[in-house]
Amino acid sequence: MPLRTAKKSKRLAMKRKKGFSYRKFSLVKKTNDLLKKLFAVLFLFLLAGIGALSFYLYHSFRNPFAQAAGSLPKETRWDGKTPINLALIKISDLSDDSSTISDLLVLHIDPEGERYALTSINPNQQVSMPFGFGENSLNQAYAVGNTAEPKLNTALTCRLLESSAKIPIDGYFLTDSVGWGRLSELSGEIDPTDLGRSFSLSLIFKVKSLISILPESVRTDLSLPEIYYVLSGLSKSRSAMSKFCESGAECLPEFMDSTILSADKKIVVLNGTGKPGLANFCAQIIKNIGGRVVFVSNTKEEYAKTTLLTDSFEDYTSLRVQKVFGVSEAFHKDDYFDKEDFIDRGDIILIVGLDKMGFWW
């Protein structure tokens, strides 16, 4: 008998002597295999649960409160360092998508300058409505947006506000009379000349009340970090440097970006759509944020997309203009010398494309 077979026989004999059983061995092996599969399934369920929880927390972090009807997704998020303009909209009833606007304000926060500006916008002013509604009161914007497909309640309100005030709107807070009352109870009497006191970081310590009130009373497109930056910016603002205005025109100088003002970059705006007045309108928005527009004209050809040309991709003014007009990509202006006239007249050239036509502007 071969040596290996003899050793094997000896091992089997020893196992039998110790009570070894193939049936028992097979049962134990099957049990172990079953337990391994069970643990594998449980592990997969655990991973799925963690993934679902992470997904929920991520979206809660980005959008802690429900967005208002007819909102559009934000392309970029605020870092809490640059100035921001927020629309504060109060409607008659949050649960009614056809509500009228009762109060309309714009809040400008300048974190670097440690100041804010709050201006009241007349909701009864006449504006040009889309969708065949013609001239109508601005207070109907939320309701008119409800007639669009898809709905554009808040989006239309913010865009018409941009058009009338000629300042960019970077986000919004929407509430109604009931919600405003509950917020007032939480923060105390709201003083528009000292918002830092009314909406300070101390509100964070009222987490339980905030959780119970805000989701039902407020709609916003800001993420949780952005809301924190808003509270931080207001709490650090100096009342002596801040201002409350009864009219938008009075407050326009307060909405200028001090960094853009000091940079004093020469900006050229070119109309690439053929729609008269569009370049002048965009130029006015740039002026209202502190930009120095030196020339406005038309392009040689039509542009489908709004384009930004700059001499520096890291330049603050270029980045701010790019964000304000939602330009997805910037190019070096040297690449366009052979394509367009007037490129040499500015450090930054904004070519307004067909994507900015329609009711947006």
C-alpha positions as CSV (number, residue, x, y, z in Angstrom):
1,M,0.0,0.0,0.0
2,P,1.4,3.4,-0.9
3,L,2.7,5.5,2.0
4,R,0.2,8.4,1.5
5,T,-2.7,5.9,1.6
6,A,-1.4,4.4,4.8
7,K,-1.2,7.8,6.4
8,K,-4.7,8.6,5.3
9,S,-6.0,5.4,6.6
10,K,-4.3,6.0,9.9
11,R,-5.9,9.5,10.2
12,L,-9.4,8.1,9.4
13,A,-8.9,5.4,12.0
14,M,-7.9,8.1,14.6
15,K,-11.0,10.2,13.7
16,R,-13.3,7.2,14.0
17,K,-11.7,6.4,17.4
18,K,-12.5,9.9,18.5
19,G,-16.1,9.6,17.4
20,F,-15.7,11.3,14.0
21,S,-18.7,11.0,11.7
22,Y,-19.0,12.0,8.0
23,R,-22.7,12.8,8.6
24,K,-21.9,15.1,11.5
25,F,-19.0,16.7,9.5
26,S,-21.3,17.3,6.5
27,L,-24.0,18.8,8.8
28,V,-21.5,21.1,10.4
29,K,-20.1,22.2,7.0
30,K,-23.6,22.9,5.7
31,T,-24.4,24.9,8.8
32,N,-21.2,26.9,8.5
33,D,-21.9,27.6,4.8
34,L,-25.4,28.7,5.7
35,L,-24.2,31.1,8.4
36,K,-21.7,32.6,6.0
37,K,-24.4,33.3,3.5
38,L,-26.6,34.7,6.2
39,F,-23.9,37.0,7.4
40,A,-23.2,38.1,3.8
41,V,-26.9,39.0,3.3
42,L,-27.0,40.8,6.6
43,F,-23.8,42.7,5.6
44,L,-25.4,43.7,2.3
45,F,-28.5,44.9,4.1
46,L,-26.3,46.9,6.4
47,L,-24.4,48.5,3.5
48,A,-27.7,49.3,1.8
49,G,-29.0,50.9,5.0
50,I,-25.9,53.0,5.5
51,G,-26.1,54.0,1.8
52,A,-29.7,55.1,2.2
53,L,-29.0,57.0,5.4
54,S,-26.0,58.7,3.8
55,F,-28.1,59.7,0.8
56,Y,-30.9,61.0,3.1
57,L,-28.4,63.0,5.2
58,Y,-26.6,64.3,2.1
59,H,-29.9,65.7,0.6
60,S,-31.0,66.9,4.0
61,F,-27.7,68.7,4.4
62,R,-28.0,70.3,0.9
63,N,-31.7,71.1,1.2
64,P,-32.8,71.0,4.8
65,F,-36.1,72.7,4.1
66,A,-38.6,72.0,1.3
67,Q,-38.1,74.1,-1.8
68,A,-41.0,76.4,-2.9
69,A,-43.2,75.5,-5.8
70,G,-41.6,76.2,-9.2
71,S,-38.0,76.4,-8.0
72,L,-35.0,75.7,-10.3
73,P,-31.9,73.7,-9.2
74,K,-29.0,75.9,-8.2
75,E,-25.9,75.5,-10.4
76,T,-23.5,76.6,-7.7
77,R,-23.3,76.9,-3.9
78,W,-22.4,79.9,-1.9
79,D,-19.1,79.7,0.1
80,G,-20.0,82.4,2.6
81,K,-17.1,84.6,1.5
82,T,-18.5,86.6,-1.5
83,P,-21.5,89.0,-1.4
84,I,-24.9,87.4,-1.9
85,N,-28.4,88.7,-2.7
86,L,-31.4,86.9,-1.3
87,A,-35.0,87.4,-2.1
88,L,-37.3,87.4,0.9
89,I,-40.8,86.7,-0.3
90,K,-43.9,86.6,1.8
91,I,-47.1,85.2,0.1
92,S,-50.6,84.8,1.4
93,D,-50.5,81.1,1.9
94,L,-47.6,78.6,1.5
95,S,-50.0,75.8,0.8
96,D,-51.6,77.6,-2.2
97,D,-49.4,77.7,-5.3
98,S,-51.6,80.5,-6.7
99,S,-50.9,82.9,-3.8
100,T,-50.2,86.5,-4.3
101,I,-47.1,88.2,-3.0
102,S,-47.7,90.5,0.0
103,D,-44.2,91.6,0.8
104,L,-40.9,91.5,-1.2
105,L,-37.5,92.4,0.0
106,V,-33.9,91.8,-1.1
107,L,-31.2,91.1,1.5
108,H,-27.6,91.8,0.5
109,I,-24.9,90.3,2.8
110,D,-21.3,91.3,2.4
111,P,-19.2,89.0,4.7
112,E,-15.9,90.7,4.0
113,G,-17.3,94.2,4.7
114,E,-19.2,92.9,7.8
115,R,-22.4,94.6,6.6
116,Y,-25.8,94.0,5.1
117,A,-28.3,96.0,3.1
118,L,-32.0,95.3,3.2
119,T,-34.3,96.9,0.7
120,S,-38.1,96.8,0.2
121,I,-39.3,96.2,-3.3
122,N,-42.8,97.4,-4.3
123,P,-44.8,94.3,-5.1
124,N,-47.5,96.4,-6.8
125,Q,-45.2,97.8,-9.6
126,Q,-46.1,96.8,-13.1
127,V,-43.8,94.4,-14.9
128,S,-44.0,92.5,-18.2
129,M,-45.2,89.0,-17.5
130,P,-44.6,86.0,-19.8
131,F,-47.0,83.4,-21.0
132,G,-49.3,86.0,-22.6
133,F,-50.2,87.8,-19.3
134,G,-48.7,91.1,-20.6
135,E,-48.3,94.0,-18.2
136,N,-49.2,92.9,-14.7
137,S,-48.4,93.6,-11.0
138,L,-45.3,92.0,-9.7
139,N,-47.3,90.6,-6.8
140,Q,-48.9,88.2,-9.3
141,A,-45.5,86.6,-10.3
142,Y,-45.8,83.6,-8.0
143,A,-49.3,82.8,-9.3
144,V,-48.5,83.4,-12.9
145,G,-45.5,81.0,-12.6
146,N,-47.9,78.4,-11.4
147,T,-49.5,78.3,-14.9
148,A,-46.3,77.2,-16.6
149,E,-45.4,73.7,-17.3
150,P,-43.2,72.8,-15.4
151,K,-44.2,75.2,-12.7
152,L,-42.0,78.3,-12.2
153,N,-43.6,80.1,-9.3
154,T,-40.5,81.0,-7.3
155,A,-38.2,81.0,-10.4
156,L,-40.4,83.5,-12.2
157,T,-40.7,85.7,-9.1
158,C,-36.9,85.8,-8.7
159,R,-36.2,86.5,-12.3
160,L,-38.8,89.3,-12.5
161,L,-37.3,90.7,-9.3
162,E,-33.9,90.7,-11.0
163,S,-35.4,92.4,-14.1
164,S,-37.1,95.2,-12.1
165,A,-34.3,95.8,-9.6
166,K,-31.5,95.1,-12.0
167,I,-29.5,93.1,-9.4
168,P,-28.7,89.4,-9.4
169,I,-30.7,87.2,-7.1
170,D,-28.7,84.2,-5.7
171,G,-31.3,82.5,-3.6
172,Y,-34.6,83.0,-1.7
173,F,-36.5,82.5,1.5
174,L,-40.3,82.1,1.1
175,T,-42.9,82.2,3.9
176,D,-46.4,83.4,4.6
177,S,-48.1,85.4,7.3
178,V,-48.4,82.5,9.6
179,G,-44.8,81.5,9.1
180,W,-43.6,85.0,9.6
181,G,-45.4,85.2,12.9
182,R,-43.9,82.0,14.1
183,L,-40.4,83.2,13.1
184,S,-41.0,86.5,15.0
185,E,-42.0,84.5,18.1
186,L,-38.8,82.5,17.8
187,S,-36.4,85.4,17.2
188,G,-38.3,88.2,19.0
189,E,-39.3,91.5,17.3
190,I,-37.4,91.7,14.0
191,D,-35.6,95.0,13.6
192,P,-34.7,95.6,9.9
193,T,-32.0,98.0,10.9
194,D,-30.3,95.4,13.2
195,L,-30.9,92.0,11.7
196,G,-27.7,90.8,13.4
197,R,-29.5,90.9,16.7
198,S,-32.7,89.3,15.4
199,F,-31.1,86.5,13.4
200,S,-27.9,85.8,15.2
201,L,-26.1,82.5,15.6
202,S,-27.8,82.1,19.0
203,L,-30.8,80.8,17.0
204,I,-28.8,77.6,16.5
205,F,-29.2,76.8,20.2
206,K,-32.9,76.8,19.7
207,V,-32.6,73.7,17.6
208,K,-35.8,72.0,18.9
209,S,-37.9,75.0,18.1
210,L,-36.2,75.5,14.7
211,I,-36.9,71.9,13.7
212,S,-40.5,72.2,14.6
213,I,-41.1,75.6,13.0
214,L,-38.9,76.0,10.0
215,P,-39.8,73.0,7.8
216,E,-43.5,74.0,8.0
217,S,-43.0,77.8,7.8
218,V,-40.1,78.4,5.4
219,R,-39.2,77.4,1.9
220,T,-35.7,78.0,0.6
221,D,-33.2,76.8,-2.0
222,L,-30.2,77.3,0.4
223,S,-28.3,74.3,1.8
224,L,-27.6,73.9,5.5
225,P,-24.0,75.4,5.2
226,E,-25.4,78.4,3.3
227,I,-28.0,79.0,5.9
228,Y,-25.3,78.9,8.5
229,Y,-23.3,81.4,6.5
230,V,-26.3,83.7,6.3
231,L,-26.7,83.7,10.1
232,S,-23.0,84.1,10.5
233,G,-22.9,87.0,8.1
234,L,-25.8,88.8,9.8
235,S,-24.4,88.2,13.3
236,K,-21.0,89.6,12.3
237,S,-22.5,92.6,10.5
238,R,-22.1,96.0,12.2
239,S,-25.3,98.0,12.4
240,A,-23.5,101.2,11.7
241,M,-22.3,99.8,8.4
242,S,-25.6,98.2,7.5
243,K,-28.7,99.9,5.9
244,F,-32.4,99.4,5.5
245,C,-34.0,101.1,2.5
246,E,-37.7,101.7,1.7
247,S,-37.0,101.6,-2.0
248,G,-34.6,99.6,-4.2
249,A,-33.2,102.7,-6.0
250,E,-32.1,104.2,-2.7
251,C,-30.2,101.1,-1.7
252,L,-28.5,100.3,-5.1
253,P,-25.1,101.7,-4.0
254,E,-25.2,99.3,-1.0
255,F,-25.4,96.3,-3.3
256,M,-22.1,97.0,-4.9
257,D,-19.2,94.6,-4.4
258,S,-16.3,96.4,-2.8
259,T,-13.8,93.9,-4.3
260,I,-15.1,94.5,-7.8
261,L,-15.1,98.3,-7.2
262,S,-11.5,98.3,-6.1
263,A,-10.3,96.0,-8.9
264,D,-11.7,98.5,-11.4
265,K,-11.6,96.1,-14.3
266,K,-12.8,97.3,-17.7
267,I,-15.8,95.3,-18.9
268,V,-17.3,95.1,-22.4
269,V,-20.8,93.8,-23.0
270,L,-21.7,92.5,-26.4
271,N,-25.2,91.5,-27.6
272,G,-25.0,88.2,-29.4
273,T,-28.8,87.8,-29.8
274,G,-30.1,90.5,-32.0
275,K,-32.6,91.4,-29.3
276,P,-32.4,95.2,-28.8
277,G,-31.6,96.4,-25.3
278,L,-30.4,93.1,-23.9
279,A,-26.7,94.1,-23.7
280,N,-27.6,97.4,-22.0
281,F,-29.8,95.5,-19.5
282,C,-26.9,93.1,-18.6
283,A,-24.5,96.0,-18.5
284,Q,-26.7,97.7,-15.9
285,I,-26.7,94.6,-13.7
286,I,-22.9,94.6,-13.9
287,K,-22.8,98.3,-12.9
288,N,-25.1,97.6,-10.0
289,I,-22.7,95.1,-8.5
290,G,-19.8,97.5,-8.9
291,G,-18.4,96.7,-12.3
292,R,-17.0,99.4,-14.7
293,V,-18.7,98.8,-18.1
294,V,-16.7,100.8,-20.7
295,F,-18.4,99.7,-23.9
296,V,-21.6,98.1,-25.1
297,S,-22.2,96.9,-28.6
298,N,-23.2,93.9,-30.8
299,T,-21.3,90.8,-32.0
300,K,-20.6,89.9,-35.6
301,E,-22.7,86.7,-35.4
302,E,-25.3,85.1,-33.2
303,Y,-24.3,83.2,-30.1
304,A,-26.4,80.3,-28.7
305,K,-24.8,80.5,-25.3
306,T,-23.6,83.4,-23.2
307,T,-19.8,83.5,-23.2
308,L,-17.3,85.1,-21.0
309,L,-13.8,86.2,-22.2
310,T,-11.2,87.2,-19.7
311,D,-7.5,87.9,-19.4
312,S,-7.3,85.9,-16.1
313,F,-9.4,82.8,-15.1
314,E,-8.6,83.4,-11.4
315,D,-9.7,87.1,-11.5
316,Y,-12.4,87.8,-8.9
317,T,-14.4,90.1,-11.1
318,S,-14.5,87.6,-13.9
319,L,-15.6,84.8,-11.6
320,R,-18.3,87.0,-10.1
321,V,-19.7,88.0,-13.5
322,Q,-19.5,84.4,-14.7
323,K,-21.6,83.3,-11.7
324,V,-24.1,86.2,-12.0
325,F,-24.9,85.3,-15.6
326,G,-24.7,81.6,-15.2
327,V,-21.9,81.2,-17.7
328,S,-20.7,77.6,-17.7
329,E,-17.3,78.1,-19.3
330,A,-14.9,81.1,-19.7
331,F,-12.3,81.6,-22.5
332,H,-9.2,83.7,-22.8
333,K,-10.0,86.8,-24.7
334,D,-6.9,86.4,-26.9
335,D,-8.6,83.4,-28.6
336,Y,-11.4,85.7,-29.8
337,F,-9.4,88.6,-31.4
338,D,-10.0,87.2,-34.9
339,K,-13.7,86.4,-34.2
340,E,-15.0,89.6,-32.7
341,D,-14.4,93.3,-32.7
342,F,-13.9,95.4,-29.5
343,I,-12.1,92.6,-27.7
344,D,-9.1,94.9,-27.0
345,R,-11.3,97.4,-25.2
346,G,-11.8,95.5,-22.0
347,D,-10.2,93.2,-19.5
348,I,-13.5,91.2,-19.4
349,I,-15.9,90.7,-22.3
350,L,-19.4,89.3,-21.7
351,I,-21.1,88.1,-24.9
352,V,-24.8,87.7,-24.1
353,G,-26.2,84.7,-25.9
354,L,-29.7,83.4,-26.9
355,D,-29.9,81.4,-23.6
356,K,-30.5,84.8,-21.8
357,M,-33.5,85.7,-24.0
358,G,-37.1,85.2,-23.2
359,F,-38.8,86.0,-19.9
360,W,-35.6,85.6,-17.9
361,W,-34.4,89.0,-19.0
